[in-house]
Every structure is written in structure tokens, then in C-alpha cells.
Amino acid sequence: MFEYRLPDVGEGVSEGEIVAWHVDPGDAVAEDDVLAEVETDKAVVDLPAPVAGTIEALHADVGEVVPVGEVVVTIDPAEGAEPADEGPAEPEGEAAAEEPTAETAPTPGRVFAPPSVRRLAREHGVDLGAVAGSGPGGRITEADVRAAAGAGGADDADVADAITEVAPEADVEAVEAGTTAQAGGDGEVSAGAAAAADRERTLAAPATRKLADELGVDLDAVPTQKTREGEPYVEATDVSAYAEAQEAAQAADAEALGAAGAEAGEPAAGGRETREPYRGVRRTIGERMAESAFSVPQVTHHDRAVVTALVEAREAMKPRAAERGISLTYVPFVLKAVVAGLREHPVLNTSLDEEREEVVYKHYYDVGVATATDAGLMVPVVRNVDETGLLELASRVNELADKARERSIALEELRGGTFSITNFGAIGGEYATPLVNPPETAILGLGAIEKRPVVVDDELEARHTLPLSLSIDHRVIDGAEAAAFVNTVIEYLETPSLLLLE
């Protein structure tokens, strides 16, 4: 019998909660089949089978928190099957911490890729055996598969044309969320789902299914007009709204029936308080925020950019982006402007190594984009912003945001940023005090792009403006440097043609 122990996923993670089992005792499984979904304090990851065989026993219930190293499932290996010799299989989304060595280099003929990458390869008809993995230990990543399938970035020549062909009187929508879902593709959400009463199958992300279980909601009964791949698709907001409506209906029924229970001294149905565990991603967010607030001396610099030209440029470019299935928001423009600012003021692209008492300057630009999810704020990292075109940046931001909201994002996509931005204006507001994300030393907050009064030639005019809030680690960055950085960002945002230089 092969005892599969919960792998050590590193990064200080010591336990994981079983969110769902995809197998039962007696089921036959192939190597890399997904056995379970496990939630750590970083993300929800898939637990792939390390060996083909038959499930003998499950050693943890759904909702149980299992320490790393504890046996979670026993497998009776198929004849001739042997567990991977690199140790317990890693959950999907996790990568080994070390670079490949003579001991850790991939075995010739063996493909190292998590289940999500294998599924992507099947969808694109890519032979994984012919793909060179760029991940740690030679592991194949989604980017490797997409590259092998011929999926490339958008040409910035179209971007240049769009900027020079700006319509002078463009209608402008309210500022969109910096991380809206990418239009089109397999993950498209559209109208026209079957009514709840007529459904036999409902699609939902793991986190949504977990929420439904916690609220006692039948997913097949939740109304939705959204679909994915032709099937009804329910989001967490749909589940919450349905649960609230059910509670309201029950409360109305109870009130109509009278106050017999209250007269007997019984507590009202539902009570006045509810409790939920403070753990997983929510606890990690809280710990990080406390660390930032109480260990980093922070100062916030506020300013405002007049972005009329940027608004017009985006309006002119949106149709071309839509033709490529890309939802174009303002965030890619801001990312490019931020890189321009970091190049001119490199002290903001740093981290502080307190143990060695060194300021570490980063000569690459991996920018985190804060994304609101059901589990709390997550910060996917957009790699190599300086080397990526605007439309490709838009596609990457949308894809990472979708993965973060669905809790399918890989851990390696949530760490290693050199600078961060957060778009609180997407849900309303002008200025805020964003907290620095250690070990980074700065974060830029974006307010809502709206028409506000601006003085032009001693006259008040209504112009589109973008409020900016830059928080810095004052141990490393001075106020003058922060102001100079924001001035550079504003210059690029107010003159979007300069973005073509980045």
C-alpha cells in the first residue's frame, strides 16, 4: 500500500483544509488524477495522485484541517506502478523551491506538470513530452504550454495606431474594475442559462461550492443567467444573494406564524450572531496587514492626474482589444506608467533585508495587482511588465484576476512582486492609505476616474482626473523621492503616447 502524505508546500504553510474529495474508496485512479482540493493559507490547490492504482482509504473528512506530513489517502498501486521518485506529488499550483540540481533534475522521459497544465495541453493539442519546462526543477508551466501552442502577445503597432487615432469626443463609461474578467475564451460568462428548476448540472468554482455547503444552499436551486461552456454557472455572489433571500422568506414566515416561540423564551431563529473560522487566506491577509501596519513606518503621498487624453485613447483602443477577446481597462496603462517611474526612481523598486541591513534594488519589474475575491484581497503578480505590450498586459491581468477569484491561482503567481498597485476606485472612492506589502517598499493606490473641476487658464473646467495615493516604507524612501516618482507616473498618464516608449 502507498500512503500519500500531505506534501510540504513551503512558504511557512504547515497545514491544509480538505475542501472536497474527488474520489471514493474503491475508485481506480491514474497518475496525476486529481484526488482532492486542499485549501492552505495561500490558495486552494489540487492534490494529484502520485501513482496509478485503486483508492484503499481516505483518512480525512471534508472540512478537516490536516497537518503537513499526515497521511490523507492510501492507494493500492497498480501492477508495475511506482510512486514518483521525487517524493510526494506537489499540489497543483506549487513549485519546488530549489533550482534543478543533479539530484533534483527531471528523470528522462518523465513529464513534470500539474493537472491544470496537463488539461491545458490537451485542450490545445500540445504534446507535453516535447515541451521544455521553464519552471523550477524543469516543471512545465501554463506559459510553456501556451507558447508551444503558438499563443503569443498582441502587437503594439495596433496600440500605436489607436493612440494616434484618438476620437476627440469619446463617450466614457464609469471607471471599470482593474481586474475585470477576460472576454471570450473557454471561461466566458454569458446570459441565457436554464432556469434553476430545469437544471440537472450546475458549474461553480470550488470556493463557491464551499460557500454553498456552509450556507446549506443547493447550487442547482440558485437562479443564474450566466453560463460557462454551455452549462449554468453560479458565482459566490449568486449563492449569497439566494441565501439572504431564503433567510428573509423564512423570517417573514416566522413573523406571520406569530411569536409563540418568543413567548416561550426561545431565541429567534438564526440568532443575533454568526461565527466563521478565522483561518486560511483570511488569517494570512490579517497577519500580513498587521505586520505591515505595525512594523513598517509608512507615509502616503496623494496627488491627481488629469487623464482626458488617456480616457480618449482607451476608448479608441477598446474595439481593437475586443476583436482579440480582451477586456481593456486602465490598469495596463498604469502598469506601464509605473515601470517608467520605477526606472527613473529605482529606490521604489526595492526591498529591505533587515537581517543583513541591506536595501535590495530590483532590476526587473514584476508588479502585483490587488484583486478582491470571496476569500479576501489577493495580489497576483504580473511578470516582466517592462517587456510586455499593452494588450498582452490586459490579457494577463484579466487571466490572473479570474484565477484568483476562482481560487485556482498558483502560489508562484502570488509572490515575488517588486511593487504593487491597488484599484480601490473600481468600487468607488478617491483617496486612501494602502498598506505596503512587505518586503516591497511601496504601493500605489488608484482612485476612481471621474470628471472633476480643474482650473484651466483661470477658468474651472470639468476634466477626467485620476486620484493617486502612494504609500512608502519611510525607512527606505524619502517623501521627495515619492513625490518625484508620482510626478513621473502622472506625466506618462497625462500623455499616453509616451507609453509607447515603455
PyMOL commands that set and color helices and strands:
alter all, ss='L'
color gray80, all
select helices_A, chain A and resi 115-124+128-130+136-138+142-148+156-164+196-198+206-215+219-221+236-257+260-263+280-295+308-323+331-344+346-348+385-387+390-405+411-414+424-427+479-494+496-501
alter helices_A, ss='H'
color red, helices_A
select strands_A, chain A and resi 2-5+15-21+28-29+34-39+44-48+53-58+65-67+71-77+227-228+231-232+298-306+350-353+358-361+367-369+371-373+376-378+381-382+419-422+442-446+450-456+459-473
alter strands_A, ss='S'
color yellow, strands_A
deselect
rebuild
show_as cartoon
